[in-house]
Amino acid sequence: MLIPVGNHTLTIFLVPEPVPSDQQLWERASRLWPEAFRAAGRHRAHLAIAVMDSAKSNAETKELGFAERTLLTTALVGAVLAATPGVVAVIWDGKVGRSPEMWLEQSRSAFAAYPDQPLALWTEIVPYRSGKTIGAYTVGLSAFTGREIEFEVDGLDQDTVTARVAQLSAYFIATGLEDGFKSGEVFEADSEIDHRVVVLHRNSRFNIGPVVSFSSLDDRSGRRRTYPIIPAVIARNHPLLIMLGKVGLFDPADAKNHIRLRPDHYQSEVRLESFDQGLSQALSGMIATDLYAEADTKARRAVAGGDMASARSILQPWAEEVGLLQGAAKLALTLCDAFLFVPAPLRGP
């Protein structure tokens, strides 16, 4: 069915079969709608609804952006619900499940300005526990901004966390990510949070893709531990590090070889073999050249002759390469582009 709506067209297709089962979708939905699983199990067919741009191309008819399409579709789905008895659920973008009653009520605000948009129709806020901290992440926000939110700030209860994430989500939908909350930005304490919070644009440790992460900068509870980036076993056995260590250009105890992580983010503190193998391969690649072979020979002669200054000067370029490797590894671990340990699975609050 095609229904003209101004310069655009509403499409409604009847699909005579159930929506494919999605346990996680209905589990998330059941937090706000306890009857979600039962309602989903009753349906035998579904309607696919979308807004299409006009087939006619002219200067007065502009193509709808995602936000405009979302608002229009939200309102039109509400109109379809009002005119179609027997609907048991609404699925938004394949990620969010809502009751028809909730959609009917909130879709009336489809075109409301920030902060009154019907955010709960488009996104889920999923709470979790990490150690003693309650956190939450979003599902569905990335369709608007390219990133979800991952919020894990110490000392807050679940209601406060949920409210904070909802406020941030509404703000991001209204303004985008360009006008604030830059990666690395630090926010001071406020009326609810009594310590500094750091923002990072990184990957999610829950494998939900890119996120805007909000986390406690100050480790007041002693939850972080210090771990070596290049472990002692590699430092003791890799020929490049042995040579650099002899001339005082590498020290595994140096601060730049360490990173502070939270053990409760991981299943255990057993290092991932793949991470250490990657380090070893990168180090070996640095010395697999004729240039290094020549430098190594000259440096050993200098050491044998007691000329440590010359040896250090000869090997300095490779010490700098190792430093770059350490910095890149630290950044990758911070942004969850790599993991030192196996990430802990999601745990409910």
DADA-V601059 format. One record per backbone hydrogen bond with DSSP energy under -1.0 kcal/mol. NH is the residue of the N-H (numbers start at 1). CO is the residue of the C=O. If there is no record, write none. Layout:
# DADA-V601059
<<NH	CO> <NH	CO>>
This chain:
# DADA-V601059
<<3	10> <5	8> <8	5> <9	52> <10	3> <11	50> <12	1> <13	48> <15	46> <17	15> <26	22> <27	23> <28	24> <29	25> <30	26> <31	28> <32	29> <33	29> <36	33> <39	35> <40	36> <41	37> <42	39> <46	15> <48	13> <50	11> <52	9> <61	58> <69	65> <70	66> <71	67> <72	68> <73	69> <74	70> <75	71> <76	72> <77	73> <78	74> <79	75> <80	76> <81	77> <82	78> <83	79> <90	98> <92	96> <95	92> <96	92> <98	90> <103	99> <104	100> <105	101> <106	102> <107	103> <109	106> <110	107> <112	109> <116	113> <119	117> <121	118> <122	119> <123	119> <124	139> <126	137> <128	135> <129	347> <130	133> <133	130> <135	128> <136	151> <137	126> <138	149> <139	124> <144	141> <145	141> <146	142> <148	210> <150	212> <151	136> <152	214> <161	157> <162	158> <163	159> <164	160> <165	161> <166	162> <167	163> <168	164> <169	165> <170	166> <171	167> <172	168> <173	169> <174	170> <175	171> <176	172> <184	199> <185	182> <187	197> <190	193> <197	187> <198	215> <199	185> <200	213> <202	211> <203	335> <204	209> <207	204> <211	202> <212	148> <213	200> <214	150> <215	198> <216	152> <217	196> <220	218> <225	261> <227	259> <229	257> <235	231> <236	232> <238	234> <242	238> <243	239> <244	240> <245	241> <246	242> <247	243> <248	245> <249	244> <254	251> <257	254> <258	255> <259	227> <261	225> <265	262> <266	263> <267	342> <272	340> <276	272> <277	273> <278	274> <279	275> <280	276> <281	277> <282	278> <283	279> <284	280> <285	281> <286	282> <289	287> <293	289> <294	290> <295	291> <296	292> <297	293> <298	294> <299	295> <300	296> <301	297> <302	298> <303	299> <304	300> <305	301> <306	303> <307	302> <308	306> <311	307> <312	308> <313	309> <314	310> <315	311> <316	312> <319	315> <320	316> <321	317> <322	318> <323	319> <324	320> <325	321> <326	322> <327	323> <328	324> <329	325> <330	326> <331	327> <332	328> <333	329> <334	330> <335	331> <337	332> <338	332> <344	265>>
